[in-house]
Amino acid sequence: MSPPSAAPAPLPAGLVFQEELLTPGEEREVVAELERTEFGAVVMHGQAARRTVRHYGLGYAYESRVLTPTDPLPGELEPMRRRVAELAGVEPDALAQTLVTRYPPGATIGWHRDAPPFGVVAGVSLLAPARMRFQRGAGQERVVAELLLPPRSAYVLAGEARTAWQHSIPAVRELRYSVTFRTLRNPQRWLGDGARSAANPPDG
């Protein structure tokens, strides 16, 4: 069942947004790299999502909720990580995990918060535009907000936008890529023994 409708609210505190983080030429170069990438299925509760993903730096298993070291970020994506780090106010190396998501037409991601091991979340939207929706509260207390993500735009979720609000992406009409960079809240806790199980929503 869909949540009750709610009046639009101001965008969440802690949300940073920038249009045109990349030039059209830079976007083409990044997309060319992504088109050579091998993506994997997102399977939760025995169901495969329409979107597919690739992790760099740290892998995240959606069913077991485990973090494990994986391939480093390709050099072609490093300039984008540096630019996103500047927008987020962190060092590039602090963005320890990268999630690349391929959204074919009709693909979505439902309401969620990124998994608990991750801190600041920053994303770059490529190709097709998308709507990023936010919600907090339930029933009569539910409030919603919405942000249009044009191609080449970037956002940062910190503060309340990261911890107090859920977000989702409704179905896209055309192929879209999302490149999401994330810090770790407590690396020693989550990676002290090489891999840790992440509690709570696997949708992250």
C-alpha positions, 0 to 999 in steps of 0.5 A: 500500500502506498503511504498517505499523500502529504503536502509538499515540504521544503527540501530537507536540511543538510541537502546540498545540490549543484547543477552541471557538476560535469560538462556534457563532454565529461558526462560522455566520457564517464558514460563511455566508461560505465558502458564498459562496466559489468553490472550485477543484479540487486536481489532482495527477498528472492526478487531481482530489481530492474536496476543493476549495480557495481560497487567500488572500494567496498562491496555491499551484499544486499541479502546478507548486508555484509561489507567486503573490500572490492575493486578500486575506483577506475581512474576515469572516475577519480576526477568526478570523485574529487569534484564531489568531495569538494561539494561535500566538504570531505577529502576524496579518500574519505569517499571510500565506497562508490555505488554505480547504478544503471536504471533502464527505462521503468527502473525505480528504487523504493523508499529507503535510507542508505545502509547504516555503515555509510555516512555522507552520501553524494550522488551524480546523475547522468543521462536521463533526468530523475525525480528524487523524492523525500519523506519523513514521518507517517500518517498525518505527520508525513511530509514529502519533498521533491528534487529534480535531478537533471543530467550532470547534476550532483547532490549531497545528503548530510545531517537531517537529509541523511538521517531523518528522511527517506528518499526514493527515485520513481520510474525513469523514462530513459536510461539513467546512471547514478554514481553514488559516493559514500563515506564510512561512519566508523571504519574500525567498526565495520571493517575491523575484521575485514567485513561486517554485517550491516544492520537495517535496510538492505536498500542502500 
